[in-house]
Amino acid sequence: MTNAPFEPFPYAHAHRREIVWMSQNTNHLVPPEPATNAIRQALDERRYEGYPLAAGLPELRSLVVSDLGLPSDVGCLLTAGGTEALYMLTRALLAPGDEVVASDPSYLIIHKFIELAGARPVPLDIYAPPYRLTADRVAEAIGPKTKMILLIDPLNPHGSGYPPEEVRAIAELAKDHGLWLLNDITYRDFADVHTLAYPFHPEKTLTVWSVSKNCGLAGLRIGGLAAAPDVTQAIHRFNTNDLGVNILAQVAALADLQTKSKWFGNVRTTCRQNQATIREAVAATPGTFLPVYPSQANMFAIDISATGIAPERLQETLLRDDGVFLRAGNYLSPKFGGRFVRVSFSNPPSEIAKFASVFPAAVERLRASAPMPRAV
Ligand SMILES: Cc1ncc(COP(=O)(O)O)c(C=O)c1O
């Protein structure tokens, strides 16, 4: 019999009703009524029978733009999650030999897309305070092959947010060097203060947005890109979703964005309380600490390096033995992934209380034991 490695996602999905899902920065705090009512109405009208308007619902596109506070004439593409926009723009704007200044840790799917375009990410180590890029380090990293800067703000996995003056300085660097600035703002709404890069470098800033996290619609797969109209047009050539984004996703996104100002304050407040609960559990667990607190997103990293425990083992025991799903760091960092796990906390407080009650014991269990035997 072979000892197949444990596969967390198939296991977690098979047990999804009893799992506390803290592994993908999904949001389980949004009141469901706006989205479910809108979807129900679209189902009653059998809108799924026809193709949507290929460019997307005009009212949704203009609401996205006004929600971001961007000029009304900016170009706005709707895609199947921000992910598809990230793929399209890297394909459209990068060529073999190009370099992109990025970070480690980072949201590595973007790095993969950069490589698929034949270009090369140049990740700067940021696993030390302030756990994000700085304009000085970006300036040093810019070379003759640099074509783009990747600014994820707030950053996945740390939840570090960029102060306004740093966003401005990085955007001005991009402008001075004629570079694309990829401003991934997926977690923007969770931040206390957030500054878009677009106004500082409107010609070449690519604002990638999503309703997966703020509106809790990850499973519907809708997000997009806002940029100068000539830029969105150039990127749109690489659109494969030619017949438009799922109409049920569009009506749900519209309903949630229309009502977001009514409920998002509660989401943010609960996230802050949940962060504090997790901080207490981490403080009670020798060998662990939070590199960034408070997080400006709905997740952060827990450094476990001083425990000597591999993050994958902690992920596995918490999932299998405690029903709590967090994510080992190697998915977010080639260099530092062995040091941390990432947890998201946009969950009901009762779920976070469960995490807090099992986390210290899980660490102790692994510390005390030999390497975990594999199931045969
Ligand atoms: C930084 C960042 N960008 C983009 C995405 C993709 O989001 P989606 O495709 O669900 O819109 C994620 C998802 O976790 C993310 O963390």
PDBQT file of the ligand as one rigid body, heavy atoms in Angstrom, charges set to zero:
ROOT
HETATM    1  C1  LIG A 401      -4.483  38.918  -3.812  1.00  0.00    +0.000 C 
HETATM    2  C2  LIG A 401      -5.557  38.175  -4.528  1.00  0.00    +0.000 A 
HETATM    3  N1  LIG A 401      -5.889  38.536  -5.767  1.00  0.00    +0.000 NA
HETATM    4  C3  LIG A 401      -6.847  37.906  -6.458  1.00  0.00    +0.000 A 
HETATM    5  C4  LIG A 401      -7.520  36.850  -5.906  1.00  0.00    +0.000 A 
HETATM    6  C5  LIG A 401      -8.552  36.149  -6.763  1.00  0.00    +0.000 C 
HETATM    7  O1  LIG A 401      -9.828  36.390  -6.375  1.00  0.00    +0.000 OA
HETATM    8  P1  LIG A 401     -11.088  35.968  -7.263  1.00  0.00    +0.000 P 
HETATM    9  O2  LIG A 401     -10.606  35.308  -8.505  1.00  0.00    +0.000 OA
HETATM   10  O3  LIG A 401     -11.896  35.078  -6.413  1.00  0.00    +0.000 OA
HETATM   11  O4  LIG A 401     -11.765  37.282  -7.582  1.00  0.00    +0.000 OA
HETATM   12  C6  LIG A 401      -7.216  36.409  -4.623  1.00  0.00    +0.000 A 
HETATM   13  C7  LIG A 401      -7.902  35.257  -4.033  1.00  0.00    +0.000 C 
HETATM   14  O5  LIG A 401      -7.608  34.764  -2.983  1.00  0.00    +0.000 OA
HETATM   15  C8  LIG A 401      -6.199  37.100  -3.908  1.00  0.00    +0.000 A 
HETATM   16  O6  LIG A 401      -5.848  36.726  -2.688  1.00  0.00    +0.000 OA
ENDROOT
TORSDOF 0
